[in-house]
């Protein structure tokens, strides 16, 4: 198969290959069940790396146009893949509740007050919050809106992939590289290249989930008493990490467009922090994705004041649409470290994350990690590597995104039906969370307790603010099945109406 490629074009080569095969399929030149060239053969004829062909085939597989057959290669499917049983079940559930999914959900109404938070005491207790969330698994009859991990799907695929990955078991007896498996780092570099981030495998460090990356970076960049800027609200686990490091936290409020850059500039000038912690894509907890202009401006401010940046984009793979290149993509000085993970897109139990470090600190961080745990589980790395090499990772992402878009829209419609009009929320383009700002008169602790008595668990928004100093809000996981979402939102709505009625 000859595929004309324009190596000077802005469009990546793997997408040019994808587009050509897509055209041949829809024009009938590649009929159903016909076999595509092997990865090696197509790489030779097009004079590209085999990873480039793998990426092209993976996109086609995610689109339902080709199918990988173990030991045989890639074949054209008999047509577009039908809706999965899960999707049909969800559609039935939506209809049963008398509400069809809306293709264009209401726009976000998020518009909080802009108040900087300068706490002087303890922040929060993330370990206790996490332990309480884990305890919910002992009560399957509860509806848990708190955790943000993916729902179990495609378990048969996992079993097959794990069996193939275990063919490398003999290598598990060898000491592992503290920086991570080289082949896996090369695969991750290819993924990041598609996101606009040009880095090499040498720049990547594989970690036990992104949480280990964040902890290692905190201890690398901050000493007790150093100042660090965070978004308010922000990931509550990171607040506890900074708290344990005895850092002084400055909470810059979020606007609908991201961190308030005017206030950021003001506090960079007045407080001279060492570090900025930011979540630029599918922010946790608000779900906001910042624009390319916002990212460039934030980086320019950080560089102007010689401030390092941790960019934590754990949910970026779950974005429904194309996102701007990471802040790290514009970094010429090595002052930004990009952190990612497979916990949100695959499964949390694998504990495989990574960070991209191009500054002088990389070797020091690798040495710090070696003293911390030697290396990430070789078995977990092998499973993730097989997911990426086989194309199942992209296929899984496509499944999750379709499911999450429908479930996000359903939660928005449930909020409209059951919550008071004074509540506002974000409508994220991906991820797993909605951020709901409640009327100022609402007290969160009684609300959460009342919901728990009715077997509905929610994440109190107070935990996401430094020293719990923020407006009343809830972070709700929208990835649950529609019937659970409907019941849980109805319970919360009734409690809110009752609380407001007593004021």
Secondary structure, 3 states (H helix, E strand, C coil): CCCCCCCCCCCCHHHHHHHHHHHHHHCCCCCCCCECCCHHHHHHHHCCCHHHHHHHHHHHHHCCCEEEECCCEEEECCCCCCCCHHHHHHHHHHHHCCCCCCCCCCCCCCCCCCCCECCCCCCCCHHHHHHHHHHHHHCCCCEECCCCCCCCCCHHHHHHHHHHHHHHHHHHHCCCCCCCCHHHHHHHHHHHHHCCCCCCHHHEEEECHHHHHHHHHHHHHCCCCCEEEEEECCCHHHHHHHHHCCCEEEEEEEECCEECHHHHHHHHHHHCCCEEEECCCCCCCCCCCCCHHHHHHHHHHHHHCCCEEEEECCCHHHECCCCCCCHHHHCCCCCEEEEEECCCCCCHHHCCEEEECCCCCHHHHHHHHHHHHCCCCHHHHHHHHHHHHHCHHHHHHHHHHHHHHHHHHHHHHHHHHHCCCCCEECCCCECCEEEEECCCCCCHHHHHHHHHHCCEECEEHHHHCHHHCCCCEEEEECCCCHHHHHHHHHHHHHHHHHHHHCC
